[in-house]
Amino acid sequence: MFDLDFINLLVRLISIAMLGYAIGSIPICHLISKRRGLNIVEIGSRLAGSSNVTR
């Protein structure tokens, strides 16, 4: 049926995709602004983006 190497490769690819999705879903701009003591949605353009964090 399926080769064991193919299954291992498939498991690795799915694991990497899930890890990338999890890391990408972390709102870094919120974490940085909270560390600075700011509420990012109350200042600047009121959008939670990196350009608003650097202002």
mmCIF entry with sequence, helices, sheets and N, C-alpha, C, O atoms, coordinates in Angstrom:
data_MODEL
# 
_entry.id   MODEL 
# 
_entity.id                         1 
_entity.type                       polymer 
_entity.pdbx_number_of_molecules   1 
# 
_entity_poly.entity_id                      1 
_entity_poly.type                           'polypeptide(L)' 
_entity_poly.nstd_linkage                   no 
_entity_poly.nstd_monomer                   no 
_entity_poly.pdbx_seq_one_letter_code       MFDLDFINLLVRLISIAMLGYAIGSIPICHLISKRRGLNIVEIGSRLAGSSNVTR 
_entity_poly.pdbx_seq_one_letter_code_can   MFDLDFINLLVRLISIAMLGYAIGSIPICHLISKRRGLNIVEIGSRLAGSSNVTR 
_entity_poly.pdbx_strand_id                 A 
# 
loop_
_entity_poly_seq.entity_id 
_entity_poly_seq.num 
_entity_poly_seq.mon_id 
_entity_poly_seq.hetero 
1 1  MET n 
1 2  PHE n 
1 3  ASP n 
1 4  LEU n 
1 5  ASP n 
1 6  PHE n 
1 7  ILE n 
1 8  ASN n 
1 9  LEU n 
1 10 LEU n 
1 11 VAL n 
1 12 ARG n 
1 13 LEU n 
1 14 ILE n 
1 15 SER n 
1 16 ILE n 
1 17 ALA n 
1 18 MET n 
1 19 LEU n 
1 20 GLY n 
1 21 TYR n 
1 22 ALA n 
1 23 ILE n 
1 24 GLY n 
1 25 SER n 
1 26 ILE n 
1 27 PRO n 
1 28 ILE n 
1 29 CYS n 
1 30 HIS n 
1 31 LEU n 
1 32 ILE n 
1 33 SER n 
1 34 LYS n 
1 35 ARG n 
1 36 ARG n 
1 37 GLY n 
1 38 LEU n 
1 39 ASN n 
1 40 ILE n 
1 41 VAL n 
1 42 GLU n 
1 43 ILE n 
1 44 GLY n 
1 45 SER n 
1 46 ARG n 
1 47 LEU n 
1 48 ALA n 
1 49 GLY n 
1 50 SER n 
1 51 SER n 
1 52 ASN n 
1 53 VAL n 
1 54 THR n 
1 55 ARG n 
# 
_struct_asym.id          A 
_struct_asym.entity_id   1 
# 
loop_
_struct_conf.conf_type_id 
_struct_conf.id 
_struct_conf.pdbx_PDB_helix_id 
_struct_conf.beg_label_comp_id 
_struct_conf.beg_label_asym_id 
_struct_conf.beg_label_seq_id 
_struct_conf.pdbx_beg_PDB_ins_code 
_struct_conf.end_label_comp_id 
_struct_conf.end_label_asym_id 
_struct_conf.end_label_seq_id 
_struct_conf.pdbx_end_PDB_ins_code 
_struct_conf.beg_auth_comp_id 
_struct_conf.beg_auth_asym_id 
_struct_conf.beg_auth_seq_id 
_struct_conf.end_auth_comp_id 
_struct_conf.end_auth_asym_id 
_struct_conf.end_auth_seq_id 
_struct_conf.pdbx_PDB_helix_class 
_struct_conf.details 
_struct_conf.pdbx_PDB_helix_length 
HELX_P HELX_P1 AA1 LEU A 4  ? GLY A 24 ? LEU A 4  GLY A 24 1 ? 21 
HELX_P HELX_P2 AA2 ILE A 28 ? ARG A 35 ? ILE A 28 ARG A 35 1 ? 8  
HELX_P HELX_P3 AA3 ILE A 40 ? GLU A 42 ? ILE A 40 GLU A 42 5 ? 3  
HELX_P HELX_P4 AA4 SER A 50 ? VAL A 53 ? SER A 50 VAL A 53 1 ? 4  
# 
_struct_conf_type.id          HELX_P 
_struct_conf_type.criteria    ? 
_struct_conf_type.reference   ? 
# 
loop_
_atom_site.group_PDB 
_atom_site.id 
_atom_site.type_symbol 
_atom_site.label_atom_id 
_atom_site.label_alt_id 
_atom_site.label_comp_id 
_atom_site.label_asym_id 
_atom_site.label_entity_id 
_atom_site.label_seq_id 
_atom_site.pdbx_PDB_ins_code 
_atom_site.Cartn_x 
_atom_site.Cartn_y 
_atom_site.Cartn_z 
_atom_site.occupancy 
_atom_site.B_iso_or_equiv 
_atom_site.pdbx_formal_charge 
_atom_site.auth_seq_id 
_atom_site.auth_comp_id 
_atom_site.auth_asym_id 
_atom_site.auth_atom_id 
_atom_site.pdbx_PDB_model_num 
ATOM 1   N N  . MET A 1 1  ? 0.833  -1.177 0.000  1.00 0.00 ? 1  MET A N  1 
ATOM 2   C CA . MET A 1 1  ? 0.000  0.000  0.000  1.00 0.00 ? 1  MET A CA 1 
ATOM 3   C C  . MET A 1 1  ? 0.880  1.244  0.000  1.00 0.00 ? 1  MET A C  1 
ATOM 4   O O  . MET A 1 1  ? 1.363  1.663  -1.053 1.00 0.00 ? 1  MET A O  1 
ATOM 5   N N  . PHE A 1 2  ? 1.093  1.839  1.173  1.00 0.00 ? 2  PHE A N  1 
ATOM 6   C CA . PHE A 1 2  ? 1.940  3.015  1.276  1.00 0.00 ? 2  PHE A CA 1 
ATOM 7   C C  . PHE A 1 2  ? 3.277  2.624  1.867  1.00 0.00 ? 2  PHE A C  1 
ATOM 8   O O  . PHE A 1 2  ? 3.367  1.755  2.734  1.00 0.00 ? 2  PHE A O  1 
ATOM 9   N N  . ASP A 1 3  ? 4.299  3.277  1.384  1.00 0.00 ? 3  ASP A N  1 
ATOM 10  C CA . ASP A 1 3  ? 5.641  3.059  1.901  1.00 0.00 ? 3  ASP A CA 1 
ATOM 11  C C  . ASP A 1 3  ? 5.774  3.768  3.248  1.00 0.00 ? 3  ASP A C  1 
ATOM 12  O O  . ASP A 1 3  ? 5.198  4.838  3.446  1.00 0.00 ? 3  ASP A O  1 
ATOM 13  N N  . LEU A 1 4  ? 6.525  3.182  4.163  1.00 0.00 ? 4  LEU A N  1 
ATOM 14  C CA . LEU A 1 4  ? 6.704  3.759  5.495  1.00 0.00 ? 4  LEU A CA 1 
ATOM 15  C C  . LEU A 1 4  ? 7.403  5.108  5.423  1.00 0.00 ? 4  LEU A C  1 
ATOM 16  O O  . LEU A 1 4  ? 7.102  5.994  6.224  1.00 0.00 ? 4  LEU A O  1 
ATOM 17  N N  . ASP A 1 5  ? 8.333  5.289  4.482  1.00 0.00 ? 5  ASP A N  1 
ATOM 18  C CA . ASP A 1 5  ? 9.001  6.583  4.318  1.00 0.00 ? 5  ASP A CA 1 
ATOM 19  C C  . ASP A 1 5  ? 8.010  7.668  3.892  1.00 0.00 ? 5  ASP A C  1 
ATOM 20  O O  . ASP A 1 5  ? 8.107  8.811  4.339  1.00 0.00 ? 5  ASP A O  1 
ATOM 21  N N  . PHE A 1 6  ? 7.073  7.313  3.040  1.00 0.00 ? 6  PHE A N  1 
ATOM 22  C CA . PHE A 1 6  ? 6.059  8.270  2.601  1.00 0.00 ? 6  PHE A CA 1 
ATOM 23  C C  . PHE A 1 6  ? 5.175  8.700  3.768  1.00 0.00 ? 6  PHE A C  1 
ATOM 24  O O  . PHE A 1 6  ? 4.848  9.879  3.901  1.00 0.00 ? 6  PHE A O  1 
ATOM 25  N N  . ILE A 1 7  ? 4.793  7.754  4.605  1.00 0.00 ? 7  ILE A N  1 
ATOM 26  C CA . ILE A 1 7  ? 3.954  8.072  5.764  1.00 0.00 ? 7  ILE A CA 1 
ATOM 27  C C  . ILE A 1 7  ? 4.708  8.966  6.735  1.00 0.00 ? 7  ILE A C  1 
ATOM 28  O O  . ILE A 1 7  ? 4.132  9.916  7.266  1.00 0.00 ? 7  ILE A O  1 
ATOM 29  N N  . ASN A 1 8  ? 5.986  8.684  6.980  1.00 0.00 ? 8  ASN A N  1 
ATOM 30  C CA . ASN A 1 8  ? 6.793  9.532  7.857  1.00 0.00 ? 8  ASN A CA 1 
ATOM 31  C C  . ASN A 1 8  ? 6.918  10.947 7.295  1.00 0.00 ? 8  ASN A C  1 
ATOM 32  O O  . ASN A 1 8  ? 6.827  11.921 8.041  1.00 0.00 ? 8  ASN A O  1 
ATOM 33  N N  . LEU A 1 9  ? 7.123  11.062 5.996  1.00 0.00 ? 9  LEU A N  1 
ATOM 34  C CA . LEU A 1 9  ? 7.206  12.373 5.356  1.00 0.00 ? 9  LEU A CA 1 
ATOM 35  C C  . LEU A 1 9  ? 5.882  13.121 5.483  1.00 0.00 ? 9  LEU A C  1 
ATOM 36  O O  . LEU A 1 9  ? 5.865  14.318 5.769  1.00 0.00 ? 9  LEU A O  1 
ATOM 37  N N  . LEU A 1 10 ? 4.797  12.427 5.274  1.00 0.00 ? 10 LEU A N  1 
ATOM 38  C CA . LEU A 1 10 ? 3.474  13.037 5.380  1.00 0.00 ? 10 LEU A CA 1 
ATOM 39  C C  . LEU A 1 10 ? 3.202  13.524 6.805  1.00 0.00 ? 10 LEU A C  1 
ATOM 40  O O  . LEU A 1 10 ? 2.662  14.614 6.993  1.00 0.00 ? 10 LEU A O  1 
ATOM 41  N N  . VAL A 1 11 ? 3.568  12.733 7.796  1.00 0.00 ? 11 VAL A N  1 
ATOM 42  C CA . VAL A 1 11 ? 3.387  13.134 9.193  1.00 0.00 ? 11 VAL A CA 1 
ATOM 43  C C  . VAL A 1 11 ? 4.235  14.354 9.505  1.00 0.00 ? 11 VAL A C  1 
ATOM 44  O O  . VAL A 1 11 ? 3.773  15.265 10.193 1.00 0.00 ? 11 VAL A O  1 
ATOM 45  N N  . ARG A 1 12 ? 5.457  14.389 9.017  1.00 0.00 ? 12 ARG A N  1 
ATOM 46  C CA . ARG A 1 12 ? 6.325  15.554 9.237  1.00 0.00 ? 12 ARG A CA 1 
ATOM 47  C C  . ARG A 1 12 ? 5.758  16.812 8.591  1.00 0.00 ? 12 ARG A C  1 
ATOM 48  O O  . ARG A 1 12 ? 5.746  17.876 9.211  1.00 0.00 ? 12 ARG A O  1 
ATOM 49  N N  . LEU A 1 13 ? 5.292  16.699 7.363  1.00 0.00 ? 13 LEU A N  1 
ATOM 50  C CA . LEU A 1 13 ? 4.736  17.860 6.666  1.00 0.00 ? 13 LEU A CA 1 
ATOM 51  C C  . LEU A 1 13 ? 3.489  18.392 7.363  1.00 0.00 ? 13 LEU A C  1 
ATOM 52  O O  . LEU A 1 13 ? 3.318  19.604 7.501  1.00 0.00 ? 13 LEU A O  1 
ATOM 53  N N  . ILE A 1 14 ? 2.634  17.499 7.796  1.00 0.00 ? 14 ILE A N  1 
ATOM 54  C CA . ILE A 1 14 ? 1.426  17.924 8.507  1.00 0.00 ? 14 ILE A CA 1 
ATOM 55  C C  . ILE A 1 14 ? 1.795  18.561 9.839  1.00 0.00 ? 14 ILE A C  1 
ATOM 56  O O  . ILE A 1 14 ? 1.192  19.559 10.233 1.00 0.00 ? 14 ILE A O  1 
ATOM 57  N N  . SER A 1 15 ? 2.773  18.000 10.535 1.00 0.00 ? 15 SER A N  1 
ATOM 58  C CA . SER A 1 15 ? 3.213  18.565 11.817 1.00 0.00 ? 15 SER A CA 1 
ATOM 59  C C  . SER A 1 15 ? 3.810  19.949 11.636 1.00 0.00 ? 15 SER A C  1 
ATOM 60  O O  . SER A 1 15 ? 3.535  20.851 12.427 1.00 0.00 ? 15 SER A O  1 
ATOM 61  N N  . ILE A 1 16 ? 4.623  20.128 10.603 1.00 0.00 ? 16 ILE A N  1 
ATOM 62  C CA . ILE A 1 16 ? 5.228  21.436 10.331 1.00 0.00 ? 16 ILE A CA 1 
ATOM 63  C C  . ILE A 1 16 ? 4.148  22.451 9.971  1.00 0.00 ? 16 ILE A C  1 
ATOM 64  O O  . ILE A 1 16 ? 4.207  23.601 10.409 1.00 0.00 ? 16 ILE A O  1 
ATOM 65  N N  . ALA A 1 17 ? 3.175  22.040 9.185  1.00 0.00 ? 17 ALA A N  1 
ATOM 66  C CA . ALA A 1 17 ? 2.087  22.948 8.813  1.00 0.00 ? 17 ALA A CA 1 
ATOM 67  C C  . ALA A 1 17 ? 1.275  23.358 10.036 1.00 0.00 ? 17 ALA A C  1 
ATOM 68  O O  . ALA A 1 17 ? 0.907  24.526 10.167 1.00 0.00 ? 17 ALA A O  1 
ATOM 69  N N  . MET A 1 18 ? 0.993  22.425 10.922 1.00 0.00 ? 18 MET A N  1 
ATOM 70  C CA . MET A 1 18 ? 0.231  22.741 12.132 1.00 0.00 ? 18 MET A CA 1 
ATOM 71  C C  . MET A 1 18 ? 1.027  23.647 13.061 1.00 0.00 ? 18 MET A C  1 
ATOM 72  O O  . MET A 1 18 ? 0.464  24.563 13.662 1.00 0.00 ? 18 MET A O  1 
ATOM 73  N N  . LEU A 1 19 ? 2.317  23.408 13.187 1.00 0.00 ? 19 LEU A N  1 
ATOM 74  C CA . LEU A 1 19 ? 3.164  24.252 14.023 1.00 0.00 ? 19 LEU A CA 1 
ATOM 75  C C  . LEU A 1 19 ? 3.257  25.660 13.445 1.00 0.00 ? 19 LEU A C  1 
ATOM 76  O O  . LEU A 1 19 ? 3.189  26.638 14.189 1.00 0.00 ? 19 LEU A O  1 
ATOM 77  N N  . GLY A 1 20 ? 3.410  25.772 12.145 1.00 0.00 ? 20 GLY A N  1 
ATOM 78  C CA . GLY A 1 20 ? 3.453  27.080 11.497 1.00 0.00 ? 20 GLY A CA 1 
ATOM 79  C C  . GLY A 1 20 ? 2.154  27.844 11.665 1.00 0.00 ? 20 GLY A C  1 
ATOM 80  O O  . GLY A 1 20 ? 2.167  29.057 11.874 1.00 0.00 ? 20 GLY A O  1 
ATOM 81  N N  . TYR A 1 21 ? 1.044  27.150 11.575 1.00 0.00 ? 21 TYR A N  1 
ATOM 82  C CA . TYR A 1 21 ? -0.259 27.787 11.777 1.00 0.00 ? 21 TYR A CA 1 
ATOM 83  C C  . TYR A 1 21 ? -0.389 28.285 13.212 1.00 0.00 ? 21 TYR A C  1 
ATOM 84  O O  . TYR A 1 21 ? -0.877 29.391 13.447 1.00 0.00 ? 21 TYR A O  1 
ATOM 85  N N  . ALA A 1 22 ? 0.049  27.467 14.174 1.00 0.00 ? 22 ALA A N  1 
ATOM 86  C CA . ALA A 1 22 ? -0.046 27.846 15.588 1.00 0.00 ? 22 ALA A CA 1 
ATOM 87  C C  . ALA A 1 22 ? 0.841  29.047 15.897 1.00 0.00 ? 22 ALA A C  1 
ATOM 88  O O  . ALA A 1 22 ? 0.418  29.964 16.601 1.00 0.00 ? 22 ALA A O  1 
ATOM 89  N N  . ILE A 1 23 ? 2.056  29.051 15.383 1.00 0.00 ? 23 ILE A N  1 
ATOM 90  C CA . ILE A 1 23 ? 2.967  30.174 15.619 1.00 0.00 ? 23 ILE A CA 1 
ATOM 91  C C  . ILE A 1 23 ? 2.448  31.433 14.928 1.00 0.00 ? 23 ILE A C  1 
ATOM 92  O O  . ILE A 1 23 ? 2.544  32.527 15.485 1.00 0.00 ? 23 ILE A O  1 
ATOM 93  N N  . GLY A 1 24 ? 1.909  31.294 13.743 1.00 0.00 ? 24 GLY A N  1 
ATOM 94  C CA . GLY A 1 24 ? 1.392  32.438 13.008 1.00 0.00 ? 24 GLY A CA 1 
ATOM 95  C C  . GLY A 1 24 ? 0.139  33.042 13.608 1.00 0.00 ? 24 GLY A C  1 
ATOM 96  O O  . GLY A 1 24 ? -0.199 34.187 13.311 1.00 0.00 ? 24 GLY A O  1 
ATOM 97  N N  . SER A 1 25 ? -0.551 32.293 14.444 1.00 0.00 ? 25 SER A N  1 
ATOM 98  C CA . SER A 1 25 ? -1.780 32.818 15.037 1.00 0.00 ? 25 SER A CA 1 
ATOM 99  C C  . SER A 1 25 ? -1.532 33.603 16.319 1.00 0.00 ? 25 SER A C  1 
ATOM 100 O O  . SER A 1 25 ? -2.475 34.144 16.898 1.00 0.00 ? 25 SER A O  1 
ATOM 101 N N  . ILE A 1 26 ? -0.285 33.676 16.774 1.00 0.00 ? 26 ILE A N  1 
ATOM 102 C CA . ILE A 1 26 ? 0.039  34.440 17.979 1.00 0.00 ? 26 ILE A CA 1 
ATOM 103 C C  . ILE A 1 26 ? 0.052  35.921 17.621 1.00 0.00 ? 26 ILE A C  1 
ATOM 104 O O  . ILE A 1 26 ? 0.792  36.324 16.723 1.00 0.00 ? 26 ILE A O  1 
ATOM 105 N N  . PRO A 1 27 ? -0.746 36.740 18.300 1.00 0.00 ? 27 PRO A N  1 
ATOM 106 C CA . PRO A 1 27 ? -0.795 38.176 17.994 1.00 0.00 ? 27 PRO A CA 1 
ATOM 107 C C  . PRO A 1 27 ? 0.404  38.911 18.601 1.00 0.00 ? 27 PRO A C  1 
ATOM 108 O O  . PRO A 1 27 ? 0.315  39.449 19.704 1.00 0.00 ? 27 PRO A O  1 
ATOM 109 N N  . ILE A 1 28 ? 1.513  38.929 17.881 1.00 0.00 ? 28 ILE A N  1 
ATOM 110 C CA . ILE A 1 28 ? 2.754  39.524 18.368 1.00 0.00 ? 28 ILE A CA 1 
ATOM 111 C C  . ILE A 1 28 ? 2.571  41.000 18.694 1.00 0.00 ? 28 ILE A C  1 
ATOM 112 O O  . ILE A 1 28 ? 3.141  41.488 19.671 1.00 0.00 ? 28 ILE A O  1 
ATOM 113 N N  . CYS A 1 29 ? 1.787  41.720 17.894 1.00 0.00 ? 29 CYS A N  1 
ATOM 114 C CA . CYS A 1 29 ? 1.598  43.152 18.142 1.00 0.00 ? 29 CYS A CA 1 
ATOM 115 C C  . CYS A 1 29 ? 0.913  43.392 19.485 1.00 0.00 ? 29 CYS A C  1 
ATOM 116 O O  . CYS A 1 29 ? 1.233  44.360 20.176 1.00 0.00 ? 29 CYS A O  1 
ATOM 117 N N  . HIS A 1 30 ? -0.007 42.538 19.855 1.00 0.00 ? 30 HIS A N  1 
ATOM 118 C CA . HIS A 1 30 ? -0.655 42.690 21.159 1.00 0.00 ? 30 HIS A CA 1 
ATOM 119 C C  . HIS A 1 30 ? 0.330  42.409 22.293 1.00 0.00 ? 30 HIS A C  1 
ATOM 120 O O  . HIS A 1 30 ? 0.324  43.097 23.314 1.00 0.00 ? 30 HIS A O  1 
ATOM 121 N N  . LEU A 1 31 ? 1.168  41.404 22.108 1.00 0.00 ? 31 LEU A N  1 
ATOM 122 C CA . LEU A 1 31 ? 2.140  41.066 23.151 1.00 0.00 ? 31 LEU A CA 1 
ATOM 123 C C  . LEU A 1 31 ? 3.150  42.186 23.357 1.00 0.00 ? 31 LEU A C  1 
ATOM 124 O O  . LEU A 1 31 ? 3.498  42.510 24.492 1.00 0.00 ? 31 LEU A O  1 
ATOM 125 N N  . ILE A 1 32 ? 3.622  42.779 22.261 1.00 0.00 ? 32 ILE A N  1 
ATOM 126 C CA . ILE A 1 32 ? 4.596  43.872 22.366 1.00 0.00 ? 32 ILE A CA 1 
ATOM 127 C C  . ILE A 1 32 ? 3.962  45.088 23.016 1.00 0.00 ? 32 ILE A C  1 
ATOM 128 O O  . ILE A 1 32 ? 4.570  45.719 23.880 1.00 0.00 ? 32 ILE A O  1 
ATOM 129 N N  . SER A 1 33 ? 2.748  45.422 22.610 1.00 0.00 ? 33 SER A N  1 
ATOM 130 C CA . SER A 1 33 ? 2.111  46.611 23.185 1.00 0.00 ? 33 SER A CA 1 
ATOM 131 C C  . SER A 1 33 ? 1.771  46.407 24.660 1.00 0.00 ? 33 SER A C  1 
ATOM 132 O O  . SER A 1 33 ? 1.876  47.348 25.445 1.00 0.00 ? 33 SER A O  1 
ATOM 133 N N  . LYS A 1 34 ? 1.374  45.220 25.046 1.00 0.00 ? 34 LYS A N  1 
ATOM 134 C CA . LYS A 1 34 ? 1.094  44.954 26.458 1.00 0.00 ? 34 LYS A CA 1 
ATOM 135 C C  . LYS A 1 34 ? 2.370  45.053 27.283 1.00 0.00 ? 34 LYS A C  1 
ATOM 136 O O  . LYS A 1 34 ? 2.343  45.536 28.415 1.00 0.00 ? 34 LYS A O  1 
ATOM 137 N N  . ARG A 1 35 ? 3.480  44.601 26.724 1.00 0.00 ? 35 ARG A N  1 
ATOM 138 C CA . ARG A 1 35 ? 4.760  44.696 27.430 1.00 0.00 ? 35 ARG A CA 1 
ATOM 139 C C  . ARG A 1 35 ? 5.151  46.156 27.641 1.00 0.00 ? 35 ARG A C  1 
ATOM 140 O O  . ARG A 1 35 ? 5.767  46.498 28.650 1.00 0.00 ? 35 ARG A O  1 
ATOM 141 N N  . ARG A 1 36 ? 4.793  47.017 26.687 1.00 0.00 ? 36 ARG A N  1 
ATOM 142 C CA . ARG A 1 36 ? 5.076  48.452 26.807 1.00 0.00 ? 36 ARG A CA 1 
ATOM 143 C C  . ARG A 1 36 ? 4.037  49.181 27.650 1.00 0.00 ? 36 ARG A C  1 
ATOM 144 O O  . ARG A 1 36 ? 4.187  50.371 27.928 1.00 0.00 ? 36 ARG A O  1 
ATOM 145 N N  . GLY A 1 37 ? 2.992  48.480 28.055 1.00 0.00 ? 37 GLY A N  1 
ATOM 146 C CA . GLY A 1 37 ? 1.958  49.091 28.875 1.00 0.00 ? 37 GLY A CA 1 
ATOM 147 C C  . GLY A 1 37 ? 0.933  49.874 28.083 1.00 0.00 ? 37 GLY A C  1 
ATOM 148 O O  . GLY A 1 37 ? 0.308  50.790 28.618 1.00 0.00 ? 37 GLY A O  1 
ATOM 149 N N  . LEU A 1 38 ? 0.750  49.534 26.824 1.00 0.00 ? 38 LEU A N  1 
ATOM 150 C CA . LEU A 1 38 ? -0.189 50.240 25.953 1.00 0.00 ? 38 LEU A CA 1 
ATOM 151 C C  . LEU A 1 38 ? -1.317 49.311 25.529 1.00 0.00 ? 38 LEU A C  1 
ATOM 152 O O  . LEU A 1 38 ? -1.165 48.090 25.530 1.00 0.00 ? 38 LEU A O  1 
ATOM 153 N N  . ASN A 1 39 ? -2.432 49.895 25.172 1.00 0.00 ? 39 ASN A N  1 
ATOM 154 C CA . ASN A 1 39 ? -3.516 49.151 24.553 1.00 0.00 ? 39 ASN A CA 1 
ATOM 155 C C  . ASN A 1 39 ? -3.524 49.535 23.080 1.00 0.00 ? 39 ASN A C  1 
ATOM 156 O O  . ASN A 1 39 ? -3.877 50.663 22.735 1.00 0.00 ? 39 ASN A O  1 
ATOM 157 N N  . ILE A 1 40 ? -3.147 48.625 22.228 1.00 0.00 ? 40 ILE A N  1 
ATOM 158 C CA . ILE A 1 40 ? -2.892 48.913 20.821 1.00 0.00 ? 40 ILE A CA 1 
ATOM 159 C C  . ILE A 1 40 ? -4.146 49.388 20.085 1.00 0.00 ? 40 ILE A C  1 
ATOM 160 O O  . ILE A 1 40 ? -4.034 50.132 19.111 1.00 0.00 ? 40 ILE A O  1 
ATOM 161 N N  . VAL A 1 41 ? -5.329 48.976 20.527 1.00 0.00 ? 41 VAL A N  1 
ATOM 162 C CA . VAL A 1 41 ? -6.549 49.377 19.824 1.00 0.00 ? 41 VAL A CA 1 
ATOM 163 C C  . VAL A 1 41 ? -7.051 50.752 20.254 1.00 0.00 ? 41 VAL A C  1 
ATOM 164 O O  . VAL A 1 41 ? -8.060 51.225 19.731 1.00 0.00 ? 41 VAL A O  1 
ATOM 165 N N  . GLU A 1 42 ? -6.375 51.398 21.186 1.00 0.00 ? 42 GLU A N  1 
ATOM 166 C CA . GLU A 1 42 ? -6.775 52.737 21.614 1.00 0.00 ? 42 GLU A CA 1 
ATOM 167 C C  . GLU A 1 42 ? -5.878 53.836 21.057 1.00 0.00 ? 42 GLU A C  1 
ATOM 168 O O  . GLU A 1 42 ? -6.199 55.014 21.210 1.00 0.00 ? 42 GLU A O  1 
ATOM 169 N N  . ILE A 1 43 ? -4.773 53.490 20.421 1.00 0.00 ? 43 ILE A N  1 
ATOM 170 C CA . ILE A 1 43 ? -3.834 54.500 19.938 1.00 0.00 ? 43 ILE A CA 1 
ATOM 171 C C  . ILE A 1 43 ? -3.663 54.384 18.428 1.00 0.00 ? 43 ILE A C  1 
ATOM 172 O O  . ILE A 1 43 ? -3.973 53.354 17.830 1.00 0.00 ? 43 ILE A O  1 
ATOM 173 N N  . GLY A 1 44 ? -3.171 55.446 17.833 1.00 0.00 ? 44 GLY A N  1 
ATOM 174 C CA . GLY A 1 44 ? -2.858 55.445 16.400 1.00 0.00 ? 44 GLY A CA 1 
ATOM 175 C C  . GLY A 1 44 ? -4.069 55.190 15.527 1.00 0.00 ? 44 GLY A C  1 
ATOM 176 O O  . GLY A 1 44 ? -5.118 55.813 15.697 1.00 0.00 ? 44 GLY A O  1 
ATOM 177 N N  . SER A 1 45 ? -3.916 54.278 14.599 1.00 0.00 ? 45 SER A N  1 
ATOM 178 C CA . SER A 1 45 ? -4.993 53.976 13.651 1.00 0.00 ? 45 SER A CA 1 
ATOM 179 C C  . SER A 1 45 ? -6.029 53.011 14.221 1.00 0.00 ? 45 SER A C  1 
ATOM 180 O O  . SER A 1 45 ? -7.002 52.676 13.546 1.00 0.00 ? 45 SER A O  1 
ATOM 181 N N  . ARG A 1 46 ? -5.828 52.568 15.444 1.00 0.00 ? 46 ARG A N  1 
ATOM 182 C CA . ARG A 1 46 ? -6.715 51.637 16.147 1.00 0.00 ? 46 ARG A CA 1 
ATOM 183 C C  . ARG A 1 46 ? -6.772 50.267 15.492 1.00 0.00 ? 46 ARG A C  1 
ATOM 184 O O  . ARG A 1 46 ? -7.710 49.504 15.723 1.00 0.00 ? 46 ARG A O  1 
ATOM 185 N N  . LEU A 1 47 ? -5.784 49.957 14.686 1.00 0.00 ? 47 LEU A N  1 
ATOM 186 C CA . LEU A 1 47 ? -5.666 48.637 14.083 1.00 0.00 ? 47 LEU A CA 1 
ATOM 187 C C  . LEU A 1 47 ? -4.480 47.922 14.714 1.00 0.00 ? 47 LEU A C  1 
ATOM 188 O O  . LEU A 1 47 ? -3.446 48.535 14.982 1.00 0.00 ? 47 LEU A O  1 
ATOM 189 N N  . ALA A 1 48 ? -4.629 46.649 14.945 1.00 0.00 ? 48 ALA A N  1 
ATOM 190 C CA . ALA A 1 48 ? -3.573 45.877 15.592 1.00 0.00 ? 48 ALA A CA 1 
ATOM 191 C C  . ALA A 1 48 ? -2.563 45.395 14.553 1.00 0.00 ? 48 ALA A C  1 
ATOM 192 O O  . ALA A 1 48 ? -2.529 44.214 14.207 1.00 0.00 ? 48 ALA A O  1 
ATOM 193 N N  . GLY A 1 49 ? -1.752 46.310 14.067 1.00 0.00 ? 49 GLY A N  1 
ATOM 194 C CA . GLY A 1 49 ? -0.723 45.972 13.100 1.00 0.00 ? 49 GLY A CA 1 
ATOM 195 C C  . GLY A 1 49 ? 0.637  46.420 13.582 1.00 0.00 ? 49 GLY A C  1 
ATOM 196 O O  . GLY A 1 49 ? 0.744  47.206 14.524 1.00 0.00 ? 49 GLY A O  1 
ATOM 197 N N  . SER A 1 50 ? 1.669  45.925 12.941 1.00 0.00 ? 50 SER A N  1 
ATOM 198 C CA . SER A 1 50 ? 3.028  46.246 13.382 1.00 0.00 ? 50 SER A CA 1 
ATOM 199 C C  . SER A 1 50 ? 3.363  47.718 13.192 1.00 0.00 ? 50 SER A C  1 
ATOM 200 O O  . SER A 1 50 ? 4.139  48.272 13.972 1.00 0.00 ? 50 SER A O  1 
ATOM 201 N N  . SER A 1 51 ? 2.803  48.362 12.184 1.00 0.00 ? 51 SER A N  1 
ATOM 202 C CA . SER A 1 51 ? 3.091  49.789 11.992 1.00 0.00 ? 51 SER A CA 1 
ATOM 203 C C  . SER A 1 51 ? 2.478  50.627 13.107 1.00 0.00 ? 51 SER A C  1 
ATOM 204 O O  . SER A 1 51 ? 3.028  51.669 13.463 1.00 0.00 ? 51 SER A O  1 
ATOM 205 N N  . ASN A 1 52 ? 1.366  50.199 13.655 1.00 0.00 ? 52 ASN A N  1 
ATOM 206 C CA . ASN A 1 52 ? 0.751  50.919 14.766 1.00 0.00 ? 52 ASN A CA 1 
ATOM 207 C C  . ASN A 1 52 ? 1.530  50.681 16.060 1.00 0.00 ? 52 ASN A C  1 
ATOM 208 O O  . ASN A 1 52 ? 1.568  51.558 16.923 1.00 0.00 ? 52 ASN A O  1 
ATOM 209 N N  . VAL A 1 53 ? 2.137  49.534 16.205 1.00 0.00 ? 53 VAL A N  1 
ATOM 210 C CA . VAL A 1 53 ? 2.926  49.230 17.405 1.00 0.00 ? 53 VAL A CA 1 
ATOM 211 C C  . VAL A 1 53 ? 4.187  50.071 17.439 1.00 0.00 ? 53 VAL A C  1 
ATOM 212 O O  . VAL A 1 53 ? 4.606  50.509 18.510 1.00 0.00 ? 53 VAL A O  1 
ATOM 213 N N  . THR A 1 54 ? 4.800  50.306 16.290 1.00 0.00 ? 54 THR A N  1 
ATOM 214 C CA . THR A 1 54 ? 6.059  51.051 16.263 1.00 0.00 ? 54 THR A CA 1 
ATOM 215 C C  . THR A 1 54 ? 5.862  52.547 16.431 1.00 0.00 ? 54 THR A C  1 
ATOM 216 O O  . THR A 1 54 ? 6.841  53.267 16.627 1.00 0.00 ? 54 THR A O  1 
ATOM 217 N N  . ARG A 1 55 ? 4.639  53.040 16.362 1.00 0.00 ? 55 ARG A N  1 
ATOM 218 C CA . ARG A 1 55 ? 4.379  54.480 16.512 1.00 0.00 ? 55 ARG A CA 1 
ATOM 219 C C  . ARG A 1 55 ? 4.503  54.919 17.938 1.00 0.00 ? 55 ARG A C  1 
ATOM 220 O O  . ARG A 1 55 ? 4.317  56.098 18.239 1.00 0.00 ? 55 ARG A O  1 
# 
